[in-house]
Amino acid sequence: MDLKVYPSERAIAALVLAHGAGAGQMSQFMVQAARGFGARGVTAATFDFPYITAGRKIPDRAPVLERAWRDAIDAARTEIGDLPLFIGGKSMGGRIASHVAAQGGLEMLRGLVFLGYPLHPPGRPEQRRDAHLPAIQEPMLFVQGSKDAFGSAAEIHALLPMLRHARLHEIAGGDHSFKVPGGTAKQEPVFDDILNTVVEWMRSIVAGDK
């Protein structure tokens, strides 16, 4: 397991973050997010799914992705010590994290973070990927663009009453990658807002456990 750790001084928690379907852990989004979390008091860890390591473009089947997630969690536990553990990811990475959480057996997991949850394929809202979500016992945070073609913030909002301890942070005008109208000048504040929101949510969960 090629786990890359971004340590944080005086960390309040750790977050294992998985990449989306199209790029691995060294993509710009993943590196910036991991570094950003580290700068905000959360030790971050990233990894590559097997198909990325093998140089393939097509994601592995769900059981392979889920096994990789469990291996990453085991590897991360040896690195983070007793820090409160959260898991999640960008798009597919977050969805597979939700599969693993719904299956249970993850000791001391504090919560899940979904950065653009892929609720359905673009243009096919009937092909839902949410049947397992009510089985998740841990708190969940969805960060979702209002114009996400894989599931808008409004669609995620409609799910919340069926889920335990779930919260939505909407990115107004954001697409699946949280890009908003207005060019690059608008993107940095959006990205900072996402990281700040996730960290504050994690702090609230950890504080509530004390």
C-alpha positions in Angstrom: 0.0 0.0 0.0 1.6 3.2 -1.2 0.2 5.5 1.5 1.4 9.1 1.4 1.1 11.0 4.7 0.8 14.7 5.2 1.5 15.2 8.9 0.1 18.2 10.9 1.6 19.6 14.0 -0.8 19.4 16.9 -3.2 17.4 14.8 -6.8 17.1 16.1 -7.7 14.3 13.8 -6.6 12.3 10.7 -8.4 12.0 7.4 -7.7 9.2 4.8 -8.7 10.7 1.5 -9.2 8.6 -1.7 -8.9 10.0 -5.3 -11.7 10.1 -7.9 -11.9 7.8 -10.9 -9.9 9.9 -13.3 -6.7 10.6 -11.5 -4.6 9.3 -8.6 -3.3 10.6 -5.3 -0.7 12.9 -7.0 -3.3 14.9 -8.9 -3.4 18.6 -8.2 -6.7 18.4 -6.3 -5.6 15.6 -4.0 -2.2 17.1 -3.2 -3.6 20.6 -2.6 -6.4 19.1 -0.4 -4.0 16.9 1.6 -1.6 19.8 2.1 -4.5 22.1 3.0 -5.8 19.7 5.6 -2.3 19.4 7.1 -2.0 23.1 7.4 -5.3 23.2 9.3 -4.6 20.7 12.0 -5.7 17.5 10.3 -3.1 14.9 9.3 -4.0 13.6 5.9 -3.2 10.4 4.1 -3.8 9.5 0.5 -3.3 6.3 -1.6 -3.8 5.0 -5.1 -6.3 2.3 -6.0 -4.8 -0.7 -7.8 -5.7 0.3 -11.3 -3.9 3.6 -10.9 -0.8 1.8 -9.6 -1.0 -0.6 -12.6 -1.2 2.3 -15.0 -4.7 1.5 -16.2 -7.5 4.0 -16.8 -10.5 1.9 -16.0 -11.3 1.5 -12.3 -11.3 -1.9 -10.7 -14.5 -3.5 -9.7 -16.1 -2.5 -6.4 -14.7 -5.5 -4.3 -11.2 -4.7 -5.4 -11.6 -1.0 -4.6 -13.2 -1.8 -1.2 -10.3 -4.1 -0.3 -7.8 -1.3 -1.2 -9.8 1.0 1.1 -9.5 -1.4 4.0 -5.8 -1.9 3.4 -5.4 1.9 3.3 -7.2 2.3 6.6 -5.0 -0.4 8.2 -1.9 1.3 6.9 -3.0 4.6 8.1 -3.7 3.4 11.6 0.0 2.6 12.0 0.9 6.1 11.0 -1.6 8.2 12.9 -1.6 6.5 16.3 -4.5 7.5 18.4 -5.8 10.4 16.3 -9.5 10.3 15.7 -10.0 8.8 12.2 -12.1 10.1 9.4 -12.3 8.7 5.9 -13.7 10.0 2.6 -12.6 11.2 -0.8 -13.3 12.9 -4.1 -16.2 11.4 -6.1 -15.6 7.7 -6.5 -13.1 7.6 -3.7 -15.7 8.9 -1.3 -18.4 6.5 -2.7 -16.2 3.5 -2.1 -15.4 4.7 1.4 -19.2 4.8 2.0 -19.4 1.2 0.8 -16.8 0.1 3.3 -18.4 2.1 6.2 -21.9 0.6 5.3 -20.4 -2.9 5.6 -19.3 -2.2 9.1 -16.4 -3.5 11.1 -14.4 -0.3 11.1 -13.4 0.3 14.7 -13.2 3.8 16.1 -14.2 5.5 12.8 -15.5 9.0 13.6 -17.0 10.1 10.3 -17.0 10.3 6.5 -16.3 13.2 4.2 -17.7 13.2 0.6 -16.2 15.7 -1.8 -18.7 15.6 -4.7 -20.6 12.4 -4.0 -21.5 10.7 -7.3 -25.1 10.0 -6.6 -25.8 8.9 -10.2 -24.1 9.0 -13.7 -24.5 12.4 -15.5 -27.9 12.4 -17.3 -29.1 9.2 -15.7 -30.7 10.3 -12.4 -32.5 6.9 -12.2 -29.3 5.0 -11.7 -28.9 5.9 -8.0 -26.0 5.0 -5.8 -27.5 5.7 -2.4 -29.2 2.4 -1.3 -26.4 1.6 1.1 -26.1 5.1 2.7 -28.8 4.6 5.4 -26.7 1.7 6.8 -23.8 4.0 7.7 -23.8 4.7 11.4 -21.1 7.4 11.5 -21.7 11.1 10.9 -21.4 12.2 7.2 -20.5 15.5 5.6 -21.4 16.0 1.9 -19.7 18.8 0.1 -21.7 19.2 -3.1 -21.9 21.7 -6.0 -25.3 23.1 -6.8 -24.7 22.3 -10.5 -23.0 18.9 -10.0 -24.0 16.7 -13.0 -23.4 13.6 -10.8 -26.0 14.8 -8.3 -26.8 18.3 -7.3 -26.7 19.7 -3.8 -30.5 19.8 -4.0 -30.6 16.0 -4.7 -28.2 15.3 -1.8 -30.4 17.6 0.5 -33.4 15.4 -0.3 -31.5 12.4 1.0 -30.6 13.8 4.4 -33.8 12.8 6.2 -33.1 9.2 5.5 -29.5 9.3 6.8 -28.1 9.3 10.3 -26.1 12.4 11.4 -25.7 13.7 7.8 -24.9 17.3 6.9 -24.6 19.1 3.5 -22.3 22.0 2.6 -23.4 23.4 -0.8 -21.1 25.1 -3.2 -23.2 27.6 -5.0 -22.7 27.3 -8.8 -20.2 24.6 -8.3 -19.8 21.6 -10.7 -18.5 18.1 -9.8 -15.0 19.5 -9.3 -16.3 22.6 -7.4 -15.5 24.9 -10.3 -17.7 28.0 -10.2 -18.4 30.8 -12.7 -15.9 33.7 -12.6 -12.6 32.1 -13.5 -9.6 31.2 -11.5 -9.9 34.2 -9.1 -13.1 32.7 -7.7 -11.6 29.2 -7.2 -9.2 29.7 -4.3 -11.8 31.1 -1.9 -14.1 28.2 -2.8 -11.3 25.7 -2.1 -10.4 27.4 1.2 -14.1 27.4 2.2 -14.3 23.6 1.5 -11.2 22.8 3.6 -12.3 25.1 6.4 -15.8 23.6 6.5 -14.5 20.0 6.6 -12.0 20.8 9.3 -14.5 22.6 11.5 -17.0 19.8 11.1 -14.3 17.3 12.1 -13.5 19.4 15.1 -17.2 19.5 16.1 -17.3 15.7 15.9 -14.1 15.2 18.0 -15.3 17.7 20.6 -18.6 16.0 20.8 -16.9 12.7 21.6 -15.1 14.1 24.7 
